[in-house]
Amino acid sequence: MMCFLSYAEKKLKELEGDENRVLSRVKEITEYFHGDVSNKEDQNPLRIFVIVRDFLGMLDSVCKELRRNKSTRSPNPLAPFR
């Protein structure tokens, strides 16, 4: 049992180190794309995923709107004749 406990403690320390590195990188990415997050009220380090989800939702709705407008619009007068 002591052998397992020693192995498990070692693995847990490795996982904690990995977790710290990942959260540090997520914070860096959040600060790069969203600005300084150290003084914001929302301290959730995974907020960047919410921001990306919202951005992709807006992008998707704009693409759908453009497709709708393109199909109902008259031909572009600046387009070359064929």
PDB file of N, CA, C and O in Angstrom:
ATOM      1  N   MET A   1       0.821  -1.191   0.000  1.00  0.00           N
ATOM      2  CA  MET A   1       0.000   0.000   0.000  1.00  0.00           C
ATOM      3  C   MET A   1       0.878   1.275   0.000  1.00  0.00           C
ATOM      4  O   MET A   1       0.524   2.271  -0.631  1.00  0.00           O
ATOM      5  N   MET A   2       1.992   1.237   0.691  1.00  0.00           N
ATOM      6  CA  MET A   2       2.877   2.402   0.760  1.00  0.00           C
ATOM      7  C   MET A   2       3.468   2.722  -0.615  1.00  0.00           C
ATOM      8  O   MET A   2       3.675   3.887  -0.954  1.00  0.00           O
ATOM      9  N   CYS A   3       3.732   1.694  -1.391  1.00  0.00           N
ATOM     10  CA  CYS A   3       4.260   1.892  -2.740  1.00  0.00           C
ATOM     11  C   CYS A   3       3.230   2.640  -3.593  1.00  0.00           C
ATOM     12  O   CYS A   3       3.574   3.579  -4.311  1.00  0.00           O
ATOM     13  N   PHE A   4       1.970   2.219  -3.507  1.00  0.00           N
ATOM     14  CA  PHE A   4       0.906   2.885  -4.257  1.00  0.00           C
ATOM     15  C   PHE A   4       0.752   4.329  -3.792  1.00  0.00           C
ATOM     16  O   PHE A   4       0.618   5.233  -4.617  1.00  0.00           O
ATOM     17  N   LEU A   5       0.770   4.551  -2.491  1.00  0.00           N
ATOM     18  CA  LEU A   5       0.606   5.891  -1.952  1.00  0.00           C
ATOM     19  C   LEU A   5       1.719   6.817  -2.448  1.00  0.00           C
ATOM     20  O   LEU A   5       1.459   7.961  -2.822  1.00  0.00           O
ATOM     21  N   SER A   6       2.931   6.332  -2.450  1.00  0.00           N
ATOM     22  CA  SER A   6       4.062   7.124  -2.944  1.00  0.00           C
ATOM     23  C   SER A   6       3.888   7.454  -4.423  1.00  0.00           C
ATOM     24  O   SER A   6       4.115   8.589  -4.841  1.00  0.00           O
ATOM     25  N   TYR A   7       3.489   6.464  -5.211  1.00  0.00           N
ATOM     26  CA  TYR A   7       3.262   6.654  -6.648  1.00  0.00           C
ATOM     27  C   TYR A   7       2.133   7.663  -6.874  1.00  0.00           C
ATOM     28  O   TYR A   7       2.255   8.560  -7.708  1.00  0.00           O
ATOM     29  N   ALA A   8       1.034   7.512  -6.128  1.00  0.00           N
ATOM     30  CA  ALA A   8      -0.123   8.389  -6.310  1.00  0.00           C
ATOM     31  C   ALA A   8       0.219   9.828  -5.929  1.00  0.00           C
ATOM     32  O   ALA A   8      -0.207  10.760  -6.611  1.00  0.00           O
ATOM     33  N   GLU A   9       0.973  10.022  -4.862  1.00  0.00           N
ATOM     34  CA  GLU A   9       1.359  11.374  -4.458  1.00  0.00           C
ATOM     35  C   GLU A   9       2.234  12.030  -5.528  1.00  0.00           C
ATOM     36  O   GLU A   9       2.091  13.218  -5.815  1.00  0.00           O
ATOM     37  N   LYS A  10       3.133  11.248  -6.109  1.00  0.00           N
ATOM     38  CA  LYS A  10       3.996  11.770  -7.166  1.00  0.00           C
ATOM     39  C   LYS A  10       3.158  12.191  -8.375  1.00  0.00           C
ATOM     40  O   LYS A  10       3.372  13.264  -8.940  1.00  0.00           O
ATOM     41  N   LYS A  11       2.212  11.351  -8.766  1.00  0.00           N
ATOM     42  CA  LYS A  11       1.359  11.659  -9.917  1.00  0.00           C
ATOM     43  C   LYS A  11       0.478  12.879  -9.641  1.00  0.00           C
ATOM     44  O   LYS A  11       0.268  13.701 -10.532  1.00  0.00           O
ATOM     45  N   LEU A  12      -0.034  13.002  -8.421  1.00  0.00           N
ATOM     46  CA  LEU A  12      -0.859  14.158  -8.084  1.00  0.00           C
ATOM     47  C   LEU A  12      -0.049  15.451  -8.167  1.00  0.00           C
ATOM     48  O   LEU A  12      -0.560  16.470  -8.631  1.00  0.00           O
ATOM     49  N   LYS A  13       1.186  15.420  -7.729  1.00  0.00           N
ATOM     50  CA  LYS A  13       2.035  16.612  -7.826  1.00  0.00           C
ATOM     51  C   LYS A  13       2.301  16.969  -9.285  1.00  0.00           C
ATOM     52  O   LYS A  13       2.323  18.147  -9.643  1.00  0.00           O
ATOM     53  N   GLU A  14       2.501  15.967 -10.117  1.00  0.00           N
ATOM     54  CA  GLU A  14       2.692  16.219 -11.545  1.00  0.00           C
ATOM     55  C   GLU A  14       1.440  16.848 -12.154  1.00  0.00           C
ATOM     56  O   GLU A  14       1.524  17.800 -12.930  1.00  0.00           O
ATOM     57  N   LEU A  15       0.280  16.301 -11.790  1.00  0.00           N
ATOM     58  CA  LEU A  15      -0.982  16.832 -12.323  1.00  0.00           C
ATOM     59  C   LEU A  15      -1.232  18.261 -11.851  1.00  0.00           C
ATOM     60  O   LEU A  15      -1.727  19.089 -12.616  1.00  0.00           O
ATOM     61  N   GLU A  16      -0.895  18.554 -10.605  1.00  0.00           N
ATOM     62  CA  GLU A  16      -1.056  19.923 -10.100  1.00  0.00           C
ATOM     63  C   GLU A  16      -0.140  20.881 -10.860  1.00  0.00           C
ATOM     64  O   GLU A  16      -0.535  22.006 -11.167  1.00  0.00           O
ATOM     65  N   GLY A  17       1.066  20.442 -11.160  1.00  0.00           N
ATOM     66  CA  GLY A  17       1.970  21.266 -11.961  1.00  0.00           C
ATOM     67  C   GLY A  17       1.421  21.505 -13.355  1.00  0.00           C
ATOM     68  O   GLY A  17       1.484  22.621 -13.871  1.00  0.00           O
ATOM     69  N   ASP A  18       0.878  20.450 -13.970  1.00  0.00           N
ATOM     70  CA  ASP A  18       0.269  20.590 -15.292  1.00  0.00           C
ATOM     71  C   ASP A  18      -0.914  21.562 -15.244  1.00  0.00           C
ATOM     72  O   ASP A  18      -1.068  22.414 -16.120  1.00  0.00           O
ATOM     73  N   GLU A  19      -1.740  21.421 -14.216  1.00  0.00           N
ATOM     74  CA  GLU A  19      -2.898  22.300 -14.065  1.00  0.00           C
ATOM     75  C   GLU A  19      -2.450  23.758 -13.948  1.00  0.00           C
ATOM     76  O   GLU A  19      -3.037  24.638 -14.577  1.00  0.00           O
ATOM     77  N   ASN A  20      -1.431  24.012 -13.159  1.00  0.00           N
ATOM     78  CA  ASN A  20      -0.936  25.380 -12.994  1.00  0.00           C
ATOM     79  C   ASN A  20      -0.412  25.954 -14.310  1.00  0.00           C
ATOM     80  O   ASN A  20      -0.636  27.126 -14.615  1.00  0.00           O
ATOM     81  N   ARG A  21       0.286  25.122 -15.087  1.00  0.00           N
ATOM     82  CA  ARG A  21       0.800  25.582 -16.383  1.00  0.00           C
ATOM     83  C   ARG A  21      -0.352  25.892 -17.348  1.00  0.00           C
ATOM     84  O   ARG A  21      -0.321  26.901 -18.053  1.00  0.00           O
ATOM     85  N   VAL A  22      -1.351  25.032 -17.374  1.00  0.00           N
ATOM     86  CA  VAL A  22      -2.490  25.248 -18.270  1.00  0.00           C
ATOM     87  C   VAL A  22      -3.239  26.513 -17.882  1.00  0.00           C
ATOM     88  O   VAL A  22      -3.567  27.326 -18.746  1.00  0.00           O
ATOM     89  N   LEU A  23      -3.514  26.691 -16.593  1.00  0.00           N
ATOM     90  CA  LEU A  23      -4.235  27.883 -16.159  1.00  0.00           C
ATOM     91  C   LEU A  23      -3.429  29.152 -16.415  1.00  0.00           C
ATOM     92  O   LEU A  23      -3.996  30.205 -16.707  1.00  0.00           O
ATOM     93  N   SER A  24      -2.118  29.050 -16.307  1.00  0.00           N
ATOM     94  CA  SER A  24      -1.266  30.196 -16.618  1.00  0.00           C
ATOM     95  C   SER A  24      -1.365  30.554 -18.097  1.00  0.00           C
ATOM     96  O   SER A  24      -1.447  31.732 -18.445  1.00  0.00           O
ATOM     97  N   ARG A  25      -1.358  29.563 -18.957  1.00  0.00           N
ATOM     98  CA  ARG A  25      -1.479  29.805 -20.402  1.00  0.00           C
ATOM     99  C   ARG A  25      -2.863  30.355 -20.754  1.00  0.00           C
ATOM    100  O   ARG A  25      -2.989  31.242 -21.598  1.00  0.00           O
ATOM    101  N   VAL A  26      -3.895  29.823 -20.102  1.00  0.00           N
ATOM    102  CA  VAL A  26      -5.249  30.329 -20.347  1.00  0.00           C
ATOM    103  C   VAL A  26      -5.330  31.796 -19.945  1.00  0.00           C
ATOM    104  O   VAL A  26      -5.944  32.601 -20.645  1.00  0.00           O
ATOM    105  N   LYS A  27      -4.714  32.141 -18.823  1.00  0.00           N
ATOM    106  CA  LYS A  27      -4.712  33.545 -18.379  1.00  0.00           C
ATOM    107  C   LYS A  27      -3.978  34.427 -19.387  1.00  0.00           C
ATOM    108  O   LYS A  27      -4.428  35.533 -19.688  1.00  0.00           O
ATOM    109  N   GLU A  28      -2.853  33.946 -19.909  1.00  0.00           N
ATOM    110  CA  GLU A  28      -2.111  34.703 -20.914  1.00  0.00           C
ATOM    111  C   GLU A  28      -2.955  34.930 -22.164  1.00  0.00           C
ATOM    112  O   GLU A  28      -2.981  36.034 -22.708  1.00  0.00           O
ATOM    113  N   ILE A  29      -3.637  33.896 -22.613  1.00  0.00           N
ATOM    114  CA  ILE A  29      -4.483  34.006 -23.807  1.00  0.00           C
ATOM    115  C   ILE A  29      -5.630  34.972 -23.550  1.00  0.00           C
ATOM    116  O   ILE A  29      -5.962  35.786 -24.412  1.00  0.00           O
ATOM    117  N   THR A  30      -6.235  34.888 -22.373  1.00  0.00           N
ATOM    118  CA  THR A  30      -7.331  35.784 -22.027  1.00  0.00           C
ATOM    119  C   THR A  30      -6.857  37.230 -22.027  1.00  0.00           C
ATOM    120  O   THR A  30      -7.538  38.108 -22.555  1.00  0.00           O
ATOM    121  N   GLU A  31      -5.699  37.480 -21.442  1.00  0.00           N
ATOM    122  CA  GLU A  31      -5.175  38.837 -21.419  1.00  0.00           C
ATOM    123  C   GLU A  31      -4.824  39.327 -22.822  1.00  0.00           C
ATOM    124  O   GLU A  31      -4.984  40.511 -23.118  1.00  0.00           O
ATOM    125  N   TYR A  32      -4.355  38.445 -23.678  1.00  0.00           N
ATOM    126  CA  TYR A  32      -4.006  38.832 -25.039  1.00  0.00           C
ATOM    127  C   TYR A  32      -5.247  39.237 -25.831  1.00  0.00           C
ATOM    128  O   TYR A  32      -5.243  40.263 -26.510  1.00  0.00           O
ATOM    129  N   PHE A  33      -6.313  38.430 -25.747  1.00  0.00           N
ATOM    130  CA  PHE A  33      -7.499  38.685 -26.551  1.00  0.00           C
ATOM    131  C   PHE A  33      -8.523  39.578 -25.874  1.00  0.00           C
ATOM    132  O   PHE A  33      -9.351  40.181 -26.558  1.00  0.00           O
ATOM    133  N   HIS A  34      -8.492  39.681 -24.559  1.00  0.00           N
ATOM    134  CA  HIS A  34      -9.555  40.393 -23.852  1.00  0.00           C
ATOM    135  C   HIS A  34      -9.018  41.520 -22.984  1.00  0.00           C
ATOM    136  O   HIS A  34      -9.812  42.241 -22.381  1.00  0.00           O
ATOM    137  N   GLY A  35      -7.732  41.699 -22.894  1.00  0.00           N
ATOM    138  CA  GLY A  35      -7.161  42.753 -22.077  1.00  0.00           C
ATOM    139  C   GLY A  35      -6.792  42.255 -20.691  1.00  0.00           C
ATOM    140  O   GLY A  35      -6.902  41.064 -20.400  1.00  0.00           O
ATOM    141  N   ASP A  36      -6.359  43.164 -19.845  1.00  0.00           N
ATOM    142  CA  ASP A  36      -5.914  42.823 -18.497  1.00  0.00           C
ATOM    143  C   ASP A  36      -7.086  42.323 -17.665  1.00  0.00           C
ATOM    144  O   ASP A  36      -8.070  43.040 -17.482  1.00  0.00           O
ATOM    145  N   VAL A  37      -6.988  41.112 -17.166  1.00  0.00           N
ATOM    146  CA  VAL A  37      -8.072  40.524 -16.373  1.00  0.00           C
ATOM    147  C   VAL A  37      -7.749  40.494 -14.889  1.00  0.00           C
ATOM    148  O   VAL A  37      -8.559  40.011 -14.098  1.00  0.00           O
ATOM    149  N   SER A  38      -6.594  40.993 -14.493  1.00  0.00           N
ATOM    150  CA  SER A  38      -6.199  40.901 -13.089  1.00  0.00           C
ATOM    151  C   SER A  38      -7.034  41.790 -12.182  1.00  0.00           C
ATOM    152  O   SER A  38      -7.195  41.473 -11.003  1.00  0.00           O
ATOM    153  N   ASN A  39      -7.572  42.897 -12.697  1.00  0.00           N
ATOM    154  CA  ASN A  39      -8.345  43.790 -11.855  1.00  0.00           C
ATOM    155  C   ASN A  39      -9.836  43.740 -12.146  1.00  0.00           C
ATOM    156  O   ASN A  39     -10.580  44.593 -11.662  1.00  0.00           O
ATOM    157  N   LYS A  40     -10.281  42.792 -12.901  1.00  0.00           N
ATOM    158  CA  LYS A  40     -11.701  42.667 -13.236  1.00  0.00           C
ATOM    159  C   LYS A  40     -12.426  41.925 -12.123  1.00  0.00           C
ATOM    160  O   LYS A  40     -11.821  41.170 -11.362  1.00  0.00           O
ATOM    161  N   GLU A  41     -13.735  42.155 -12.042  1.00  0.00           N
ATOM    162  CA  GLU A  41     -14.539  41.493 -11.013  1.00  0.00           C
ATOM    163  C   GLU A  41     -14.597  39.986 -11.236  1.00  0.00           C
ATOM    164  O   GLU A  41     -14.533  39.203 -10.288  1.00  0.00           O
ATOM    165  N   ASP A  42     -14.717  39.595 -12.491  1.00  0.00           N
ATOM    166  CA  ASP A  42     -14.842  38.168 -12.810  1.00  0.00           C
ATOM    167  C   ASP A  42     -13.454  37.546 -12.867  1.00  0.00           C
ATOM    168  O   ASP A  42     -12.704  37.803 -13.808  1.00  0.00           O
ATOM    169  N   GLN A  43     -13.105  36.750 -11.897  1.00  0.00           N
ATOM    170  CA  GLN A  43     -11.770  36.163 -11.819  1.00  0.00           C
ATOM    171  C   GLN A  43     -11.729  34.733 -12.369  1.00  0.00           C
ATOM    172  O   GLN A  43     -10.737  34.032 -12.170  1.00  0.00           O
ATOM    173  N   ASN A  44     -12.775  34.295 -13.047  1.00  0.00           N
ATOM    174  CA  ASN A  44     -12.812  32.947 -13.594  1.00  0.00           C
ATOM    175  C   ASN A  44     -11.788  32.840 -14.725  1.00  0.00           C
ATOM    176  O   ASN A  44     -11.916  33.531 -15.736  1.00  0.00           O
ATOM    177  N   PRO A  45     -10.773  31.983 -14.570  1.00  0.00           N
ATOM    178  CA  PRO A  45      -9.737  31.892 -15.606  1.00  0.00           C
ATOM    179  C   PRO A  45     -10.238  31.287 -16.907  1.00  0.00           C
ATOM    180  O   PRO A  45      -9.584  31.433 -17.940  1.00  0.00           O
ATOM    181  N   LEU A  46     -11.366  30.622 -16.882  1.00  0.00           N
ATOM    182  CA  LEU A  46     -11.882  29.990 -18.098  1.00  0.00           C
ATOM    183  C   LEU A  46     -12.867  30.893 -18.849  1.00  0.00           C
ATOM    184  O   LEU A  46     -13.556  30.440 -19.762  1.00  0.00           O
ATOM    185  N   ARG A  47     -12.928  32.143 -18.469  1.00  0.00           N
ATOM    186  CA  ARG A  47     -13.839  33.097 -19.110  1.00  0.00           C
ATOM    187  C   ARG A  47     -13.541  33.245 -20.602  1.00  0.00           C
ATOM    188  O   ARG A  47     -14.444  33.567 -21.374  1.00  0.00           O
ATOM    189  N   ILE A  48     -12.319  33.021 -21.016  1.00  0.00           N
ATOM    190  CA  ILE A  48     -11.967  33.153 -22.429  1.00  0.00           C
ATOM    191  C   ILE A  48     -12.821  32.238 -23.302  1.00  0.00           C
ATOM    192  O   ILE A  48     -13.129  32.578 -24.444  1.00  0.00           O
ATOM    193  N   PHE A  49     -13.202  31.085 -22.771  1.00  0.00           N
ATOM    194  CA  PHE A  49     -14.021  30.154 -23.558  1.00  0.00           C
ATOM    195  C   PHE A  49     -15.426  30.699 -23.758  1.00  0.00           C
ATOM    196  O   PHE A  49     -16.044  30.460 -24.796  1.00  0.00           O
ATOM    197  N   VAL A  50     -15.934  31.430 -22.768  1.00  0.00           N
ATOM    198  CA  VAL A  50     -17.240  32.078 -22.909  1.00  0.00           C
ATOM    199  C   VAL A  50     -17.151  33.191 -23.941  1.00  0.00           C
ATOM    200  O   VAL A  50     -18.057  33.369 -24.755  1.00  0.00           O
ATOM    201  N   ILE A  51     -16.062  33.933 -23.904  1.00  0.00           N
ATOM    202  CA  ILE A  51     -15.850  35.018 -24.860  1.00  0.00           C
ATOM    203  C   ILE A  51     -15.774  34.460 -26.284  1.00  0.00           C
ATOM    204  O   ILE A  51     -16.392  35.001 -27.201  1.00  0.00           O
ATOM    205  N   VAL A  52     -15.018  33.385 -26.463  1.00  0.00           N
ATOM    206  CA  VAL A  52     -14.886  32.765 -27.789  1.00  0.00           C
ATOM    207  C   VAL A  52     -16.235  32.221 -28.253  1.00  0.00           C
ATOM    208  O   VAL A  52     -16.595  32.376 -29.419  1.00  0.00           O
ATOM    209  N   ARG A  53     -16.987  31.582 -27.344  1.00  0.00           N
ATOM    210  CA  ARG A  53     -18.309  31.059 -27.707  1.00  0.00           C
ATOM    211  C   ARG A  53     -19.229  32.182 -28.164  1.00  0.00           C
ATOM    212  O   ARG A  53     -19.916  32.049 -29.177  1.00  0.00           O
ATOM    213  N   ASP A  54     -19.245  33.293 -27.418  1.00  0.00           N
ATOM    214  CA  ASP A  54     -20.094  34.424 -27.794  1.00  0.00           C
ATOM    215  C   ASP A  54     -19.670  35.007 -29.138  1.00  0.00           C
ATOM    216  O   ASP A  54     -20.513  35.344 -29.969  1.00  0.00           O
ATOM    217  N   PHE A  55     -18.362  35.124 -29.348  1.00  0.00           N
ATOM    218  CA  PHE A  55     -17.864  35.643 -30.620  1.00  0.00           C
ATOM    219  C   PHE A  55     -18.287  34.742 -31.777  1.00  0.00           C
ATOM    220  O   PHE A  55     -18.747  35.228 -32.811  1.00  0.00           O
ATOM    221  N   LEU A  56     -18.132  33.432 -31.603  1.00  0.00           N
ATOM    222  CA  LEU A  56     -18.505  32.512 -32.680  1.00  0.00           C
ATOM    223  C   LEU A  56     -20.003  32.544 -32.942  1.00  0.00           C
ATOM    224  O   LEU A  56     -20.435  32.392 -34.085  1.00  0.00           O
ATOM    225  N   GLY A  57     -20.799  32.742 -31.896  1.00  0.00           N
ATOM    226  CA  GLY A  57     -22.250  32.871 -32.074  1.00  0.00           C
ATOM    227  C   GLY A  57     -22.596  34.106 -32.894  1.00  0.00           C
ATOM    228  O   GLY A  57     -23.437  34.046 -33.791  1.00  0.00           O
ATOM    229  N   MET A  58     -21.943  35.231 -32.583  1.00  0.00           N
ATOM    230  CA  MET A  58     -22.182  36.464 -33.356  1.00  0.00           C
ATOM    231  C   MET A  58     -21.729  36.291 -34.800  1.00  0.00           C
ATOM    232  O   MET A  58     -22.414  36.721 -35.727  1.00  0.00           O
ATOM    233  N   LEU A  59     -20.577  35.662 -34.987  1.00  0.00           N
ATOM    234  CA  LEU A  59     -20.064  35.434 -36.335  1.00  0.00           C
ATOM    235  C   LEU A  59     -21.014  34.552 -37.134  1.00  0.00           C
ATOM    236  O   LEU A  59     -21.264  34.810 -38.312  1.00  0.00           O
ATOM    237  N   ASP A  60     -21.537  33.525 -36.502  1.00  0.00           N
ATOM    238  CA  ASP A  60     -22.477  32.629 -37.176  1.00  0.00           C
ATOM    239  C   ASP A  60     -23.740  33.374 -37.588  1.00  0.00           C
ATOM    240  O   ASP A  60     -24.234  33.180 -38.699  1.00  0.00           O
ATOM    241  N   SER A  61     -24.270  34.222 -36.712  1.00  0.00           N
ATOM    242  CA  SER A  61     -25.492  34.951 -37.058  1.00  0.00           C
ATOM    243  C   SER A  61     -25.239  35.952 -38.183  1.00  0.00           C
ATOM    244  O   SER A  61     -26.110  36.154 -39.030  1.00  0.00           O
ATOM    245  N   VAL A  62     -24.069  36.578 -38.208  1.00  0.00           N
ATOM    246  CA  VAL A  62     -23.737  37.496 -39.295  1.00  0.00           C
ATOM    247  C   VAL A  62     -23.621  36.741 -40.617  1.00  0.00           C
ATOM    248  O   VAL A  62     -24.099  37.214 -41.648  1.00  0.00           O
ATOM    249  N   CYS A  63     -22.991  35.572 -40.589  1.00  0.00           N
ATOM    250  CA  CYS A  63     -22.871  34.775 -41.821  1.00  0.00           C
ATOM    251  C   CYS A  63     -24.242  34.352 -42.331  1.00  0.00           C
ATOM    252  O   CYS A  63     -24.490  34.396 -43.535  1.00  0.00           O
ATOM    253  N   LYS A  64     -25.127  33.947 -41.441  1.00  0.00           N
ATOM    254  CA  LYS A  64     -26.484  33.559 -41.855  1.00  0.00           C
ATOM    255  C   LYS A  64     -27.222  34.747 -42.452  1.00  0.00           C
ATOM    256  O   LYS A  64     -27.917  34.613 -43.460  1.00  0.00           O
ATOM    257  N   GLU A  65     -27.070  35.916 -41.826  1.00  0.00           N
ATOM    258  CA  GLU A  65     -27.729  37.109 -42.340  1.00  0.00           C
ATOM    259  C   GLU A  65     -27.193  37.492 -43.717  1.00  0.00           C
ATOM    260  O   GLU A  65     -27.960  37.877 -44.599  1.00  0.00           O
ATOM    261  N   LEU A  66     -25.883  37.386 -43.902  1.00  0.00           N
ATOM    262  CA  LEU A  66     -25.299  37.685 -45.211  1.00  0.00           C
ATOM    263  C   LEU A  66     -25.792  36.721 -46.279  1.00  0.00           C
ATOM    264  O   LEU A  66     -26.057  37.122 -47.412  1.00  0.00           O
ATOM    265  N   ARG A  67     -25.914  35.442 -45.913  1.00  0.00           N
ATOM    266  CA  ARG A  67     -26.428  34.456 -46.881  1.00  0.00           C
ATOM    267  C   ARG A  67     -27.867  34.779 -47.265  1.00  0.00           C
ATOM    268  O   ARG A  67     -28.241  34.683 -48.434  1.00  0.00           O
ATOM    269  N   ARG A  68     -28.678  35.165 -46.268  1.00  0.00           N
ATOM    270  CA  ARG A  68     -30.072  35.522 -46.554  1.00  0.00           C
ATOM    271  C   ARG A  68     -30.131  36.740 -47.467  1.00  0.00           C
ATOM    272  O   ARG A  68     -30.889  36.754 -48.437  1.00  0.00           O
ATOM    273  N   ASN A  69     -29.348  37.746 -47.166  1.00  0.00           N
ATOM    274  CA  ASN A  69     -29.358  38.969 -47.976  1.00  0.00           C
ATOM    275  C   ASN A  69     -28.824  38.723 -49.374  1.00  0.00           C
ATOM    276  O   ASN A  69     -29.299  39.334 -50.331  1.00  0.00           O
ATOM    277  N   LYS A  70     -27.858  37.854 -49.508  1.00  0.00           N
ATOM    278  CA  LYS A  70     -27.278  37.566 -50.814  1.00  0.00           C
ATOM    279  C   LYS A  70     -28.298  36.892 -51.720  1.00  0.00           C
ATOM    280  O   LYS A  70     -28.343  37.175 -52.917  1.00  0.00           O
ATOM    281  N   SER A  71     -29.112  36.010 -51.170  1.00  0.00           N
ATOM    282  CA  SER A  71     -30.069  35.287 -52.008  1.00  0.00           C
ATOM    283  C   SER A  71     -31.263  36.154 -52.388  1.00  0.00           C
ATOM    284  O   SER A  71     -31.885  35.900 -53.420  1.00  0.00           O
ATOM    285  N   THR A  72     -31.607  37.167 -51.595  1.00  0.00           N
ATOM    286  CA  THR A  72     -32.764  38.002 -51.912  1.00  0.00           C
ATOM    287  C   THR A  72     -32.383  39.306 -52.602  1.00  0.00           C
ATOM    288  O   THR A  72     -33.260  40.063 -53.015  1.00  0.00           O
ATOM    289  N   ARG A  73     -31.117  39.572 -52.729  1.00  0.00           N
ATOM    290  CA  ARG A  73     -30.624  40.830 -53.274  1.00  0.00           C
ATOM    291  C   ARG A  73     -30.562  40.775 -54.801  1.00  0.00           C
ATOM    292  O   ARG A  73     -30.414  39.704 -55.391  1.00  0.00           O
ATOM    293  N   SER A  74     -30.677  41.926 -55.418  1.00  0.00           N
ATOM    294  CA  SER A  74     -30.530  41.989 -56.870  1.00  0.00           C
ATOM    295  C   SER A  74     -29.052  41.828 -57.227  1.00  0.00           C
ATOM    296  O   SER A  74     -28.190  41.970 -56.360  1.00  0.00           O
ATOM    297  N   PRO A  75     -28.755  41.536 -58.483  1.00  0.00           N
ATOM    298  CA  PRO A  75     -27.359  41.348 -58.870  1.00  0.00           C
ATOM    299  C   PRO A  75     -26.524  42.587 -58.585  1.00  0.00           C
ATOM    300  O   PRO A  75     -27.024  43.711 -58.615  1.00  0.00           O
ATOM    301  N   ASN A  76     -25.281  42.370 -58.315  1.00  0.00           N
ATOM    302  CA  ASN A  76     -24.354  43.451 -58.018  1.00  0.00           C
ATOM    303  C   ASN A  76     -24.042  44.219 -59.291  1.00  0.00           C
ATOM    304  O   ASN A  76     -23.555  43.631 -60.257  1.00  0.00           O
ATOM    305  N   PRO A  77     -24.317  45.543 -59.314  1.00  0.00           N
ATOM    306  CA  PRO A  77     -24.065  46.312 -60.544  1.00  0.00           C
ATOM    307  C   PRO A  77     -22.581  46.440 -60.860  1.00  0.00           C
ATOM    308  O   PRO A  77     -22.221  46.736 -61.999  1.00  0.00           O
ATOM    309  N   LEU A  78     -21.718  46.225 -59.879  1.00  0.00           N
ATOM    310  CA  LEU A  78     -20.289  46.339 -60.113  1.00  0.00           C
ATOM    311  C   LEU A  78     -19.673  45.017 -60.558  1.00  0.00           C
ATOM    312  O   LEU A  78     -18.498  44.979 -60.924  1.00  0.00           O
ATOM    313  N   ALA A  79     -20.436  43.949 -60.532  1.00  0.00           N
ATOM    314  CA  ALA A  79     -19.928  42.643 -60.935  1.00  0.00           C
ATOM    315  C   ALA A  79     -19.725  42.623 -62.446  1.00  0.00           C
ATOM    316  O   ALA A  79     -20.512  43.227 -63.174  1.00  0.00           O
ATOM    317  N   PRO A  80     -18.698  41.949 -62.931  1.00  0.00           N
ATOM    318  CA  PRO A  80     -18.472  41.885 -64.379  1.00  0.00           C
ATOM    319  C   PRO A  80     -19.580  41.075 -65.077  1.00  0.00           C
ATOM    320  O   PRO A  80     -20.162  40.150 -64.510  1.00  0.00           O
ATOM    321  N   PHE A  81     -19.839  41.466 -66.323  1.00  0.00           N
ATOM    322  CA  PHE A  81     -20.835  40.746 -67.120  1.00  0.00           C
ATOM    323  C   PHE A  81     -20.285  39.406 -67.555  1.00  0.00           C
ATOM    324  O   PHE A  81     -19.080  39.260 -67.756  1.00  0.00           O
ATOM    325  N   ARG A  82     -21.154  38.437 -67.700  1.00  0.00           N
ATOM    326  CA  ARG A  82     -20.732  37.113 -68.163  1.00  0.00           C
ATOM    327  C   ARG A  82     -21.423  36.766 -69.432  1.00  0.00           C
ATOM    328  O   ARG A  82     -21.199  35.688 -69.982  1.00  0.00           O
TER     329      ARG A  82
END
